[in-house]
Amino acid sequence: MRISFLKKKGWLTCLVLTIVLPATVQSQSLLSRNVSLEVKRQRLDHVLEILSNKGDFYFSYSSYVVRKDSLVSLSVHNRPVREVLSQLFNNTYEFIESGNYIIIRKAPIRVTMITHKAAEEDRIYMVTGYVYDEATGAALHDASVYEKRLLAATLTNPDGFFKLKLKGNRKSTASLTVSKEFYEDTTVVIEPRHNQQLTITLMPYERPDDQIIISPEDYLNTDTSSPALVVQDTGTIRTVADVPEPARVEKTRVGKFFLTAGQKVQSLNLKNFFTKRPFQVSLVPGLSTHGNLGSQVVNNFSLNLFGGYTAGTNGVEIGGLFNIDQKDVRYVQIGGMFNVVGGEMKGFQVAGMTNTVLKPVEGVQVGGVNNYVKGSLTGFQVAGVYNHVTDSVRGLQIGGVANFARRTVSGVQLAGVINFSNRETRGVQISGVFNYTKRLKGVQIGLINIADSSDGYSIGLINIVLKGYHKLSIWTNEWQDYTVAFKTGNRRLYSILLAGMNGGAARKRFSFGYGLGSEWGLGKKQLFSFNPEFTTQYIYMGSWDYSNILSRIQVNFNVHLGKWVSVFAGPSYNIYKSDQTSGIDTYKYPLPGNGYSAHKWGEKTKGWLGWQAGVSFF
């Protein structure tokens, strides 16, 4: 019985050990696990793969913190993982456990503050210090250090050093905020009215594509000597060019010319900090009642003697030469030469030369030379030379030379030379030379009108609808042997360019002219149609000294023989005005001809009924 009891007790002990021991091993600290390792001149990332496999855990680190391609040599036997990592990395790194992960990162630099108390507290005091990258320990150049309430700011130098003069009283409190692009903001409370020195660190933003994960299985993958990555390792922190950024006023031509490098950096660093004030006055950007932080303030009234650089306007802004606003402007902005707005413009904007708005405009925009809107326009836009809208226009564009809308125009475009709508026009385009729209649902009036497709009307010398009406017609009539005409537009309204001649050496007669017409289908199958047309032609009968003008109204009845060919015939009525009283040798005279009945409308004008018959192609 005792032997049986001992056997049962032994089995029970084995069962407990089987359950408890793995749990104990599993609960052991990852950094405390013992490993053995011997490598010579191996890449650091490959060594981490081996450690991950031996310890059965994951490594995680940022690509810009660990140089994975550095070569290392190491020989350890049954030593803790923490000790092995300490030999691979210097004491500026720290190792943190999280679940089954060991996170490798730079040891943070602690914030320190040294306060130098004067014998008497000063109302004006100085804050100096250094700003570092918390992950790498590197000094940060061009970081913005500022006090929000006092609107005092400065930038760090290449060594990360800054110096900032502040003003305070007995009851005041103060705090410094440090900001830099691609870093998280850090705010430090300081002791007012005492000179002091600070050491401040900024943590870089974590990006998924900067994070590298090494798993135990990576060492088993013999196809590559590099660790498996969750996402592609870029190896460096991405720059502004890698991440699409919204358009900024600093990148405009006016911004590049009038703003200093420091002001541009300050705006990038402080793109999430803006405040409001009732008014401001500035001489030039940076010399204003709001000091270096004037670019981050939205004002109700802004007066810029030469020029100003602010966050925005919610009232009235006047600039002797230029106004530059990072964000929205409402309701009035007047610039002697330039206005540049990074946000929306709502209200009235006028500039002696150029208005540039990087978001939609609602209201009235007047530019002496040009207006540029990176967005839609709702309202009225007029420029001495050129208007450019990158989105849709709802309203009126008037340009001395040209108007451009990248999308739909719902309204009127009026230009001396060119109107261009890249999508659809639901309204009117009027120009001295050229109009273009992709789809016309309105009216075009110009010398040359072009549209891809049309449900409207094009009125001009040359009207081309690429997916519209195109005909080449040849006919004869009562006064001329041959006439050739090119008809283009749409069925509602097409233009006609025509020229004609008589055959025979002794009966010459030439003509050329322009007209308009329309085609009306008859029946469901559209086998028949009729075309009312009006044309005006000059008739040459031997001399340019005479004015011979023939206006003609004709109606053609068409029979369509197929998709590409039709025949037509019909009546016409002609009104002819001429000051030529006699014929010239080899030219046929008079018009319509001897023996053809005509009736007089005046001393030099007569009319008659006529006919025409011919064939059309296409």
C-alpha positions in Angstrom: 0.0 0.0 0.0 2.8 2.4 0.9 4.6 1.7 -2.4 1.3 2.4 -4.3 1.0 5.7 -2.4 4.5 6.7 -3.2 3.9 5.9 -6.9 0.8 8.1 -6.9 2.7 10.9 -5.1 5.5 10.7 -7.7 3.1 10.9 -10.6 1.4 13.9 -9.0 4.7 15.7 -8.5 5.6 15.1 -12.1 2.3 16.5 -13.2 2.7 19.7 -11.1 6.2 20.2 -12.4 5.0 19.7 -16.0 2.4 22.5 -15.5 4.5 24.9 -13.3 7.9 24.9 -14.9 6.9 26.1 -18.4 4.8 28.8 -16.8 7.8 29.9 -14.7 10.1 29.9 -17.7 7.4 31.8 -19.7 7.0 34.4 -17.0 10.8 35.0 -16.8 11.8 38.4 -18.0 12.8 38.5 -21.6 15.9 40.6 -20.8 16.9 38.1 -18.1 16.9 35.0 -20.4 20.4 33.6 -20.9 21.7 33.1 -24.4 25.0 32.1 -26.0 26.2 33.9 -29.1 29.4 34.1 -31.2 29.6 36.3 -34.3 32.4 37.9 -36.2 31.8 41.0 -38.4 28.1 40.4 -38.9 25.5 43.0 -39.7 23.7 44.2 -36.6 20.3 43.4 -38.0 21.4 39.8 -38.6 22.8 39.5 -35.1 19.4 40.7 -33.7 17.7 38.0 -35.8 19.9 35.4 -34.1 19.1 36.8 -30.7 15.4 36.8 -31.5 15.5 33.2 -32.5 17.5 32.0 -29.5 15.4 33.9 -27.0 12.0 33.3 -28.8 10.9 36.9 -28.7 10.5 39.9 -31.0 12.7 43.1 -31.4 11.1 46.4 -32.4 13.0 49.6 -33.2 12.9 52.7 -35.4 15.0 52.6 -38.5 16.5 56.1 -37.8 17.5 55.0 -34.2 19.4 51.8 -35.0 22.0 51.5 -37.8 21.1 48.0 -38.9 24.0 47.7 -41.4 26.8 48.3 -38.9 29.2 45.4 -38.5 29.7 43.8 -35.0 31.7 41.0 -33.4 30.6 39.4 -30.1 31.3 36.3 -28.1 29.2 35.5 -25.0 28.2 32.3 -23.2 25.1 31.8 -21.2 24.7 35.5 -20.5 21.4 37.5 -20.0 19.9 39.2 -23.0 20.2 42.6 -21.3 24.0 42.2 -21.0 24.3 41.1 -24.6 22.4 44.1 -25.8 24.4 46.4 -23.6 27.6 45.1 -25.4 25.9 45.6 -28.8 24.7 49.2 -28.0 26.3 51.9 -25.9 24.7 53.3 -22.7 22.7 55.9 -24.7 20.2 53.2 -25.5 17.5 51.6 -23.3 15.6 48.3 -23.7 12.0 48.0 -22.7 9.8 44.9 -22.5 6.3 44.9 -23.8 4.6 41.5 -24.0 6.8 39.3 -26.1 8.6 42.4 -27.6 11.9 44.0 -26.6 11.8 47.7 -27.8 15.1 49.3 -28.5 15.3 53.1 -28.4 17.5 55.9 -27.4 17.6 56.6 -23.7 15.7 59.9 -23.1 17.5 63.0 -22.1 16.0 64.3 -18.9 14.6 67.8 -18.8 16.7 70.0 -16.5 16.1 73.5 -15.3 18.7 75.8 -13.6 17.3 79.0 -12.2 19.6 81.8 -11.5 17.9 84.1 -8.9 19.1 87.7 -8.9 19.3 89.8 -5.8 16.1 91.4 -6.9 13.5 90.0 -9.1 13.6 91.6 -12.6 10.5 92.4 -14.6 12.5 91.5 -17.7 14.2 88.1 -17.5 16.1 85.8 -19.9 15.4 82.1 -20.6 18.2 80.2 -22.4 18.8 76.5 -23.1 19.2 73.7 -25.5 16.8 71.5 -27.4 17.6 67.9 -28.3 16.0 64.9 -30.2 14.9 62.6 -27.4 15.4 59.5 -29.6 18.9 60.2 -30.9 20.2 62.9 -28.6 21.1 65.1 -31.5 20.8 68.9 -31.1 17.8 70.3 -33.0 18.3 73.2 -35.3 15.5 75.6 -36.2 13.1 74.5 -33.4 10.6 77.1 -32.4 10.7 78.2 -28.7 7.8 80.5 -27.8 5.6 81.8 -25.1 2.0 81.8 -26.3 0.5 84.5 -24.1 3.3 87.0 -24.6 3.7 86.2 -28.3 7.5 86.0 -27.9 9.4 83.5 -30.0 12.8 82.5 -31.2 14.6 79.7 -33.2 17.4 77.4 -32.0 20.8 77.7 -33.6 22.7 74.7 -35.2 23.8 73.7 -31.7 20.2 73.6 -30.4 20.8 76.7 -28.3 18.1 79.4 -27.8 17.8 82.7 -26.0 14.4 84.3 -25.2 13.7 87.5 -23.4 10.4 87.6 -21.5 8.5 90.2 -19.5 6.5 89.4 -16.3 5.0 90.7 -13.1 4.5 89.3 -9.6 1.3 87.5 -10.4 2.2 86.3 -13.9 2.8 82.7 -14.9 4.8 81.6 -17.9 5.4 78.4 -19.9 7.6 77.7 -22.9 6.4 75.6 -25.8 8.9 74.0 -28.2 7.7 72.9 -31.6 9.4 71.5 -34.7 8.1 69.8 -37.8 7.9 66.0 -37.5 8.2 66.3 -33.6 5.6 66.3 -30.8 5.2 69.6 -29.1 6.7 70.0 -25.6 5.6 72.5 -23.0 7.7 73.4 -19.9 6.4 75.6 -17.1 9.0 78.1 -16.1 9.5 80.4 -13.0 8.7 84.0 -14.1 10.9 87.0 -13.4 14.0 84.8 -13.0 16.8 84.2 -15.4 17.0 80.4 -16.1 18.6 77.8 -18.3 16.7 74.8 -19.7 17.4 71.5 -21.4 14.4 70.3 -23.4 13.9 67.2 -25.5 11.4 66.6 -28.3 10.1 63.2 -29.3 9.9 62.5 -33.0 6.5 61.4 -34.4 6.2 57.6 -34.7 5.7 56.5 -38.3 4.6 53.0 -39.3 7.0 52.9 -42.1 9.9 53.7 -39.8 9.2 50.8 -37.5 11.1 47.6 -37.9 10.0 44.3 -36.4 12.3 41.3 -36.1 10.7 37.9 -35.3 12.2 34.6 -34.2 11.4 33.1 -37.6 13.5 35.6 -39.5 16.7 33.8 -38.7 15.3 30.7 -40.4 14.7 32.6 -43.6 17.9 31.9 -45.5 16.8 33.7 -48.6 17.7 37.1 -47.2 20.2 38.5 -44.7 17.9 41.4 -43.8 15.1 41.2 -41.2 11.5 40.8 -42.3 9.8 44.1 -42.1 6.2 44.9 -41.4 6.4 47.7 -44.0 9.2 48.9 -46.2 12.1 50.4 -44.3 13.0 53.8 -45.7 16.1 54.1 -43.5 15.5 57.8 -42.9 12.9 60.1 -41.6 10.6 61.2 -44.4 10.9 64.8 -45.6 8.2 67.2 -46.5 8.6 66.2 -50.1 7.7 62.6 -49.3 4.4 63.5 -47.6 1.9 65.5 -49.7 1.4 68.8 -48.0 -1.3 71.4 -48.6 -0.3 74.4 -50.6 1.3 77.0 -48.4 1.8 80.8 -48.8 5.5 80.4 -48.1 5.9 78.5 -51.4 4.3 81.1 -53.6 6.4 83.5 -55.5 5.5 86.4 -53.3 6.1 84.3 -50.2 9.5 83.2 -51.4 10.6 86.7 -52.2 9.3 88.6 -49.2 9.6 86.1 -46.3 12.9 85.2 -44.7 14.0 81.6 -44.2 13.4 81.9 -40.4 9.8 83.0 -41.0 9.2 80.1 -43.3 10.6 77.6 -40.8 8.6 79.2 -37.9 5.4 78.8 -39.9 6.1 75.1 -40.6 6.9 74.4 -36.9 3.9 76.3 -35.6 1.3 75.1 -38.2 -0.9 73.8 -35.3 -0.7 76.9 -33.2 -2.8 80.0 -34.0 -4.4 82.7 -31.8 -6.6 85.8 -32.2 -6.1 89.5 -31.4 -8.3 92.5 -32.1 -5.7 94.3 -34.3 -2.1 94.6 -35.4 0.2 97.1 -37.2 3.3 96.0 -39.1 6.0 97.7 -41.1 7.3 94.5 -42.8 6.9 90.8 -41.9 8.5 90.3 -38.5 8.4 93.9 -37.4 4.9 94.2 -36.0 3.0 94.8 -32.8 2.9 91.0 -32.4 6.6 90.5 -32.9 8.0 87.2 -34.3 4.6 85.4 -33.7 2.6 87.8 -35.9 2.4 85.1 -38.5 0.3 83.0 -36.1 -2.2 85.6 -35.2 -5.7 86.1 -36.7 -6.6 89.8 -36.5 -9.9 91.7 -36.8 -8.1 94.7 -38.2 -4.7 94.6 -39.8 -2.7 97.5 -41.2 0.6 96.7 -43.0 2.5 99.9 -43.9 4.7 98.2 -46.4 3.7 94.5 -46.0 2.5 92.0 -43.5 2.5 88.3 -42.7 -0.3 87.1 -40.5 -2.4 84.0 -39.8 -5.6 85.5 -41.2 -8.1 88.3 -41.1 -11.6 88.4 -39.8 -12.5 91.9 -40.7 -10.4 94.4 -42.7 -6.8 94.2 -43.9 -4.9 96.9 -45.7 -1.4 96.7 -47.1 0.7 99.4 -48.7 2.4 96.9 -50.9 1.4 93.3 -49.9 -0.6 91.2 -47.5 0.3 87.5 -46.8 -2.2 85.5 -44.7 -1.6 81.8 -43.8 -5.3 81.0 -43.3 -8.7 82.4 -44.1 -9.5 86.1 -44.9 -12.9 87.7 -44.3 -14.3 90.3 -45.3 -12.1 93.0 -47.0 -8.5 92.8 -48.1 -6.8 95.6 -50.0 -3.2 95.3 -51.2 -1.2 97.9 -53.2 0.5 95.2 -55.2 -0.1 91.7 -54.0 -2.5 89.6 -51.8 -1.7 86.0 -50.9 -4.1 84.0 -48.9 -3.4 80.4 -47.8 -7.1 79.6 -46.8 -10.5 80.7 -48.1 -11.3 84.2 -49.2 -14.8 85.4 -48.4 -15.7 89.0 -49.2 -14.0 91.7 -51.3 -10.3 91.4 -52.4 -8.5 93.9 -54.5 -4.8 94.2 -55.5 -2.9 96.5 -57.8 -1.2 93.5 -59.5 -2.0 90.0 -58.3 -4.3 88.1 -56.0 -3.4 84.6 -55.0 -5.8 82.4 -53.0 -4.9 78.8 -52.2 -8.5 77.7 -51.4 -12.0 78.6 -52.6 -13.1 82.2 -53.1 -16.6 83.5 -52.4 -17.2 87.1 -53.3 -15.4 89.7 -55.5 -11.8 89.5 -56.6 -10.2 92.3 -58.6 -6.6 92.1 -59.8 -4.8 94.7 -61.9 -2.8 92.0 -63.7 -4.1 88.6 -62.7 -6.1 86.5 -60.2 -5.2 82.9 -59.2 -7.5 80.7 -57.2 -6.4 77.2 -56.1 -10.0 76.1 -55.6 -13.5 77.1 -56.8 -14.8 80.6 -57.4 -18.3 81.7 -56.5 -18.9 85.3 -57.4 -17.2 87.9 -59.5 -13.6 87.9 -60.8 -11.9 90.5 -62.9 -8.3 91.0 -64.0 -6.5 93.3 -66.4 -4.8 90.3 -68.0 -5.6 86.8 -66.8 -7.9 84.9 -64.4 -7.0 81.3 -63.3 -9.3 79.0 -61.3 -8.2 75.4 -60.6 -11.7 74.2 -59.8 -15.2 75.3 -60.9 -16.5 78.8 -61.5 -20.0 79.9 -60.5 -20.4 83.5 -61.5 -18.5 85.9 -63.8 -14.9 85.9 -65.0 -13.7 89.0 -66.9 -10.1 88.9 -68.2 -8.4 91.5 -70.4 -6.6 88.7 -72.2 -7.7 85.2 -70.9 -9.8 83.3 -68.5 -9.1 79.7 -67.4 -11.3 77.3 -65.3 -10.1 73.8 -64.8 -13.6 72.4 -64.2 -17.1 73.5 -64.8 -18.2 77.1 -65.6 -21.7 78.0 -64.5 -22.0 81.6 -65.6 -20.1 83.9 -67.9 -16.5 84.0 -69.2 -15.6 87.2 -71.0 -12.1 87.7 -72.4 -10.3 89.8 -75.0 -8.5 86.8 -76.5 -9.1 83.4 -74.9 -11.7 81.6 -72.7 -10.9 78.0 -71.5 -13.1 75.7 -69.5 -11.6 72.2 -69.1 -14.9 70.5 -68.2 -18.3 71.9 -68.9 -19.7 75.3 -69.7 -23.3 76.0 -68.5 -23.5 79.6 -69.6 -21.8 81.9 -72.0 -18.2 82.2 -73.3 -17.4 85.4 -75.2 -14.0 86.2 -76.5 -12.3 88.2 -79.2 -10.5 85.1 -80.7 -10.9 81.7 -79.1 -13.2 79.8 -76.8 -12.8 76.2 -75.6 -14.9 73.9 -73.4 -15.1 70.1 -73.2 -18.9 70.0 -73.0 -21.0 73.0 -74.1 -24.4 73.5 -72.5 -24.7 77.2 -73.3 -23.4 79.6 -75.9 -19.9 80.3 -77.3 -19.3 83.6 -79.2 -15.9 84.1 -80.7 -13.8 84.0 -83.9 -13.0 80.3 -83.2 -15.1 78.1 -80.9 -14.1 74.5 -80.0 -15.9 71.9 -77.9 -15.6 68.2 -77.6 -19.4 67.8 -77.4 -22.2 70.3 -77.5 -25.8 70.7 -76.5 -25.6 74.4 -77.0 -24.8 77.0 -79.6 -21.4 78.1 -81.0 -21.4 81.4 -83.0 -18.2 82.3 -84.8 -16.2 82.1 -88.0 -15.0 78.6 -87.2 -17.0 76.4 -84.9 -15.7 72.9 -84.2 -17.4 70.3 -82.2 -15.2 67.2 -82.2 -18.1 64.8 -81.4 -20.6 66.9 -83.3 -21.8 67.8 -86.8 -19.4 67.7 -89.7 -20.4 67.9 -93.4 -18.7 68.6 -96.7 -21.3 69.8 -99.2 -21.0 70.4 -103.0 -23.8 72.0 -104.9 -24.8 74.0 -107.9 -27.4 76.8 -108.1 -29.0 79.3 -110.5 -26.0 81.7 -110.6 -22.9 79.6 -110.0 -21.7 76.3 -111.3 -19.9 74.9 -108.3 -20.0 75.7 -104.6 -18.1 73.8 -101.8 -19.0 74.3 -98.1 -17.6 72.9 -94.9 -20.3 72.8 -92.1 -19.3 72.2 -88.5 -21.0 72.5 -85.1 -24.0 70.6 -83.9 -27.4 69.9 -85.4 -28.9 72.8 -83.5 -26.5 75.3 -85.0 -23.6 74.9 -87.3 -21.3 77.3 -89.1 -20.7 77.3 -92.9 -17.5 78.2 -94.7 -18.1 78.3 -98.4 -16.4 79.1 -101.7 -17.5 78.8 -105.3 -16.7 79.4 -109.0 -17.9 79.2 -112.5 -16.3 77.0 -115.1 -15.2 78.3 -118.5 -12.5 80.8 -119.5 -15.0 83.4 -120.7 -17.5 83.2 -117.9 -15.4 83.3 -114.7 -17.0 84.2 -111.4 -15.6 83.5 -107.8 -17.2 83.7 -104.4 -16.5 83.1 -100.7 -18.5 83.6 -97.6 -19.8 82.5 -94.3 -23.1 81.3 -92.9 -25.1 79.5 -90.2 -27.5 76.6 -90.4 -29.5 74.0 -88.5 -30.6 70.5 -89.3 -34.1 69.2 -88.4 -34.8 65.5 -88.7 -38.1 64.2 -90.1 -39.5 60.8 -89.0 -38.2 58.4 -86.4 -35.6 56.8 -88.6 -34.2 60.2 -89.6 -34.0 59.2 -93.3 -35.2 62.7 -94.2 -34.3 66.1 -92.9 -34.4 69.7 -93.9 -31.8 72.4 -93.3 -32.6 76.1 -93.1 -29.4 78.1 -93.8 -28.4 81.7 -94.1 -25.2 82.7 -95.9 -23.4 85.9 -97.0 -20.9 85.9 -99.8 -18.6 88.3 -101.6 -18.8 87.9 -105.4 -15.6 88.7 -107.4 -16.3 89.5 -111.1 -12.9 90.9 -112.2 -12.2 93.8 -109.8 -11.8 94.3 -106.1 -12.9 98.0 -106.5 -16.5 96.9 -106.4 -18.6 95.7 -103.5 -20.7 92.8 -104.5 -22.5 91.2 -101.5 -25.0 88.4 -101.8 -27.1 87.3 -98.8 -29.0 84.1 -99.3 -31.7 82.2 -97.3 -32.1 78.6 -98.5 -33.9 75.5 -97.3 -32.4 72.1 -98.3 -34.5 68.9 -98.2 -32.1 66.0 -97.6 -32.4 62.3 -98.4 -29.9 60.2 -96.4 -28.5 57.4 -98.6 -26.5 56.0 -95.7 -24.4 57.1 -92.8 -21.9 59.1 -94.8 -23.8 60.4 -97.9 -27.0 62.4 -98.5 -28.4 64.3 -101.5 -30.4 67.5 -101.2 -32.2 70.2 -103.1 -34.4 73.2 -102.2 -35.5 76.8 -102.8 -33.7 80.0 -101.9 -34.3 83.7 -101.8 -31.4 86.1 -102.6 -30.7 89.7 -101.8 -27.9 91.2 -103.8 -26.2 94.6 -103.3 -23.6 95.8 -105.8 -22.1 99.0 -107.1 -20.5 97.3 -110.2 -22.3 98.7 -113.2 -20.5 97.0 -116.1 -18.8 93.7 -116.9 -15.1 93.0 -117.2 -13.6 90.8 -120.0 -13.7 87.0 -119.3 -15.9 87.5 -116.2 -19.6 86.7 -116.3 -21.8 89.7 -115.6 -24.5 90.6 -114.3 -25.9 88.6 -111.4 -28.1 86.5 -111.5 -27.8 86.6 -115.3 -29.6 88.0 -118.3 -33.1 86.6 -118.7 -33.4 85.7 -115.0 -36.3 87.5 -113.3 -35.3 89.8 -110.4 -37.0 92.6 -108.5 -35.5 95.8 -107.2 -35.1 96.7 -103.5 -33.3 99.9 -104.2 -30.9 101.5 -106.7 -28.1 99.0 -106.0 -30.1 96.2 -104.4 -32.3 93.5 -105.9 -33.7 90.2 -105.0 -34.9 87.0 -106.6 -36.0 83.4 -106.0 -33.4 80.7 -106.7 -32.6 77.0 -106.1 -29.7 74.7 -105.3 -29.0 71.0 -105.5 -26.1 68.9 -104.4 -24.6 66.2 -102.3 -23.2 66.0 -98.7 -20.6 63.7 -97.2 -19.9 62.6 -93.6 
